[in-house]
Structure formats: structure tokens, C-alpha cells
Amino acid sequence: MKLNTVEEIKGQLKYLQLLSKKYPNIQRASSEIIRLQAILNLPKGTEHFMSDLHGEYEAFIHIRNSASGAIREKVDVLFANTLSSKERAALATLIYYPEEKLEERAAIEGEEADLTEWYRITLNRLIEVCRLLASKYTRNQVRTALPEDYAYVLDELLYNSYDERNKGSYYSHIISTILDLDRAPSFIIALCTVIKRLIVDRLHIVGDIFDRGPRADIVMDCLMAHHAVDIQWGNHDVLWMGAASGSRTCIAAVLNNCLTYNNLEVVEAGYGISLRPLALFANEKYQNCDISCFLPKSDSRVGYKPKDIQLAARMHKAIAIILFKLEGQIIRRNPFFHMEDRLLLDKIDYDNKCVRIGQQSYPMSDCDFPTVDRENPFELSEEERELMRQLKLAFTSSERLQRHVRFLYSRGGMYCCYNQNLLFHGCIPLKEDGTLLEFEVGGKRLCGRAFMDYAESMARQGYYGQEASAQKQAGKDFLWYLWCGKNSPLFGRDKIATFERLLVKDKATWAERKNPYYRWIEEESTCLFILRHFGLGGPYSHIINGHVPVRSKDGENPVKANGRLIVIDGGFCRAYQPTTGIAGYTLIYNSYGLKLSSHEPFDGKANAIKKNKDILSTQVVFERASDRIQVKETDEGARMLAEIADLHLLLSAYQLGLLQEWHEEAQD
């Protein structure tokens, strides 16, 4: 051990005095060094990456429960020679859905003895799986993961030697007592919970939890219950964050998205937000209007009556017109967004039923807008202002929505650097020549990481700023910009063509040109440049991206730039699956390397439970570590090494007499 000099210690004495409160003597400090040093040599924990969930909660929960097939792999490793494939599938499904499978099993068992024997066998198998997963953690780490009510018994079962000469009888009596007390189901559930807790050390969500799919709120509940998760905001997420902050424009955009897919369940049932005011307004103002352009894209999983479709279309048209007005107000308020080309309500020629976009006029499918004042098209009518006042109150008063959005702020950000990987949802905006695109902000020109940091601070200002202040309004406007603004790092396109897609016949106007980033990331040199810009770039550094669905059916590869960039949006959302051909990519990064999984569409939870049917996945190990990666090579390892250095400094302070040791017995 290096003995630090007196000068070094004196320079850190105030900090060491604080540290000594936690480690008051040489013995305590030495024990902690030994503990940390041992952990450094364990295998690194498994990281699980998912992106673009889009409210598809059943598929998300299944992939989370299965850890993208990692649990089935462990079951196969342990029981390949003793259980059939069908039995292994049943055991894996039990781990994913223990309550449901136990209920199913109890219903089919005819004799109590048979069920008891099944419990005994299942408990032993689950203990084997759990022990295998626990082997890469310290006993204290595993104990922390155990449910409090069962911690002592599970700890004994996991760390028993099972030697008949020693504790064989002790172990078997624990199992027998569990069975005798009818506690087997609860212990099975507890073991399955521990397995799912230990299989993944950290979950990364690379954006877009919200919109399109049915219940993003259920996904958020699951994420809030997870032991270790970080979130890189997607443009759909910041839109809901803006709505929760009270941005009328973001609220209108949220409702426009929901009505596009007739997905109102998340708003009404998920967040308790009544849309009755919007329905009444739409029925009054748009009762006799053409609504053919606003018919929702139906979800085959839900049956809608014709009158429901008609009402949804009226509501869609009503909120879309309000959205175009409010977007125009934001664009005029913020000229530095450079989005004047999106001001289209004032470019409509009602007599000829066309709109001027750029230098050209295009025929419109519909220009029957009874609430638009042609002389002042971006102003809300008195009824529209009252409607938006009611909707704003509903969004800002939804306790569940506010809780979820606060979680997004506490666990989320624009990007994340973790274990030498750079995670972000959309893009790092680039110019045509591949250099960083600059943004003019408050008299400064920011690009790359500096602009991402600025964007995050503005997003936080939009929610946490003082109510009714200019700062909060600017933050709310910026949240909308992040959702769909020109070259927004979360949107990554030159425009959002909502107006054109709804109202303009010429599909050439629907195109949304991607930022040059999406062309340049095919080049390894560009990815290395971006990684170095964020302080990364080692041999195992990668960019992990979401946002743009990978067209697998057309042969597009999610691994780009010689393995430096991985796109993990393959289309969780059912609306994307005809385009992508699959139902999403996920990524596993464990101590052996990186493994990418492509998933087939999920056939539903009920099918998974009844038929023990997993999501069909194809796994590709595309980067294997030369040696198994240890904790000391991770960010957590770097933190531990710094802590060890501080503890060595504390030991020297004790040994040199610069700090006095304290022992509990001395108090007596």
C-alpha cells in the first residue's frame, strides 16, 4: 500500500474528516477496500437496451421479462440435457409470468399430491437458475435484490452447500416446510422476481416511450418499478413532457397523434383526462364538415363502431386546426427556430382550394375550416381558447401524468455516456459536409454536445420554470421545437409534414428530409468523430441510436460503420411493422460482448402464457470481448477505483496521526 505524504493528506483533510464519519477506523476502511477490490474482479453486469416502445406495453413487458431471450438461454444451459424443449419453454414462461402460470397450473391439476410434487420440482429448478445468475454478484448484492419478506430463506436456499453430510437435511426441510405451509406459490413468485432482477443489471431506454401504441402509461409504471433504468428522451417523450408542462401546442399535438390512431385510451383511461369538451366542441363546429381526410388509422386489435369513427374524425379535425394555429404562434414567437416555411394556414387559397408551399401551389383535399379567420388565421377563436384552457387544466392536473413526467426528468436526458457507449435517440445534427451543425442561441453559436446540453436545460426550464414566466414559456416552446423542429436532435428532419399529409393531395409534399447525419453515420470516421466529441472513442465505444426504423425486409443492416453504430429501432409499434418487416431490435451488452436481437411480432400475452410461446428472435453476437469484461473496466469500476484511492488516503491519515480513529467500544 502506498503511504501518502503529509502534504497530500492535509490538502484533502476536510474531505477525509467527512469520510471518516462513515469509516471511523482503520479496520472499517480496510474492510471496505477489500470489498471494493473484490467486486472489481467480478464480471460486468448485463445491460439491456430497448428503444421506440411507442406504448406497446405487452411486447415491452415480455421482452423485459425475458431479457431479450437471456433467461431462456440460462434455462437451456442448465437443463438442456434433462428437460425437453417444451419443458424448458414452460419453465421460461413461468419465470416471465409467474402469477398467471401458477393460476393456470392450479386449474389443471386434479390431485393435490401432483401439484405438491410439481411445486417441489419447480422450486428446485428455479433455485438452480437463480443460483447461476447470483454467481456473478457478491452475496450482499444478491441479498439486496431479494424480496424483504423472503430474504432470509431465499439467501439460505441460494447459498446452501446441499452436502448430505452437512446441510442436506436442513435444505430439504426448508423446501418441505414451504410446501406444508402452502407458501410454494409465493416463493415461486419471489424466485421468479429475483431471477428477472438479477438477469439485467441496468436497463437503457433509448427514447420514444409514448404515442401510437395503446398504453404508454403502463410502460411508464413498469419503468418506475425497475431497479436501475436510464432514459434518453425521444421526440414523442418531450412532446408529452411539454403537454404536462402546460404547453397548449404540445397538448394539441399529443391529441392529434392519439386521434390519428384513434388511441384515446392512454389519455382517458391511462391519465384520467376527459376529452368530453373536445368531443362537444367538434360535434358543434364540425358536424356538417367533410372529415374524410381525418379518419383515424384503425388498430385491428380494437373494434370501433362507425359512429365512434365519425366522432374521432371530427375531434381530429378540430384539434388539428387548433394545432396549426398554435404552431404558427410559436414559430412567430421564435424566429431563431427558422421554421417560417411551416406557416401554411395563411397560404391557403380558399377559392381555388389550394395552398402555396414554397414557390408552388398544390391542390388541397379539404379546406372547409369553419373556425379559421381568413384575415387572422393563426388566432384561436373564443371557443377554441376556452377548449384549450380546459384541456390544459386537465393535463396539468393529471397526477399520474405528472408523476410519470417527473420520472422522465429525473431518470432521463438528451444523451447518456455509459460504459464507453454514447446513447441518444435521434441524431447529432450535421451539415451536408459532415461537420457539426451550429445553432444560434442567445447570441452564441452552439453545436454537438454543447447544443445537446443547452437543449436539455431548456427542456427542464419548460417544466420546472416559474409559472407564467417568460423563461417557462421559452422552455415550453423549446419542448415543442424538440418534438418536430427543423434539425432538432430528437426529430432529425427538416420539417414535420402533418399539414401536407392531412390536407395536400400531392404526396411529393409529404417528404420529410432527414438530417445529413443519417447519411454520414455509414462512415466509421464520422462515428469516431462524434464519439471523440463526447469524450469517448475507445476500441469498444459505440453509438447506440433509436428513432428511425430499420427496413429489415429491404436488407438494411442495423449495425453500421464497421460496428461503431447500432440502430435499435426496428418497429415495436405495429404501425411500423409493414415497413420494417419485424417488431423491433434490442441489444444486450454483457461481460462477453454485444448481442443484437431482432424480434418477430408479438402475438399477445395470453398466447404467450397459454402456449408457452416466446417472441421469435434472431440473435447475432457481433462483437465479442477478447477477455471477459470485469467490473473494473466499467464506469462503476472507475467510481470504485476512485473510492479505493480515497480510502487509501484515509488510511494514511489514520496511520500518520492526522485523524484520530474512533471505535464503538471507546464510547463505553
LINBEL-V477978 format. One record per helix or strand. SS is the DSSP state (H for helix, E for strand). FROM is the first residue (numbers start at 1). TO is the last residue. If there is no record, write none. Layout:
ss=SS from=FROM to=TO
ss=SS from=FROM to=TO
This chain:
ss=H from=6 to=11
ss=H from=13 to=22
ss=H from=26 to=39
ss=E from=43 to=43
ss=E from=47 to=50
ss=H from=57 to=66
ss=H from=70 to=79
ss=H from=85 to=96
ss=H from=98 to=108
ss=H from=112 to=134
ss=H from=139 to=145
ss=H from=148 to=158
ss=H from=168 to=180
ss=H from=184 to=199
ss=E from=202 to=205
ss=H from=216 to=225
ss=E from=229 to=232
ss=H from=235 to=245
ss=H from=248 to=260
ss=H from=265 to=270
ss=H from=276 to=285
ss=H from=292 to=294
ss=H from=306 to=333
ss=H from=335 to=337
ss=H from=340 to=342
ss=H from=345 to=347
ss=E from=348 to=349
ss=E from=354 to=357
ss=E from=360 to=364
ss=H from=382 to=397
ss=H from=399 to=411
ss=E from=412 to=413
ss=E from=415 to=418
ss=E from=421 to=424
ss=E from=430 to=430
ss=E from=436 to=436
ss=E from=439 to=441
ss=E from=444 to=446
ss=H from=448 to=464
ss=H from=470 to=484
ss=E from=493 to=493
ss=H from=498 to=503
ss=E from=504 to=504
ss=H from=507 to=510
ss=E from=514 to=514
ss=H from=517 to=520
ss=H from=524 to=533
ss=E from=542 to=545
ss=H from=552 to=554
ss=E from=559 to=560
ss=H from=561 to=563
ss=E from=565 to=567
ss=H from=574 to=580
ss=E from=585 to=590
ss=E from=593 to=599
ss=H from=605 to=611
ss=E from=617 to=624
ss=E from=630 to=630
ss=H from=631 to=633
ss=H from=635 to=655
ss=H from=664 to=667
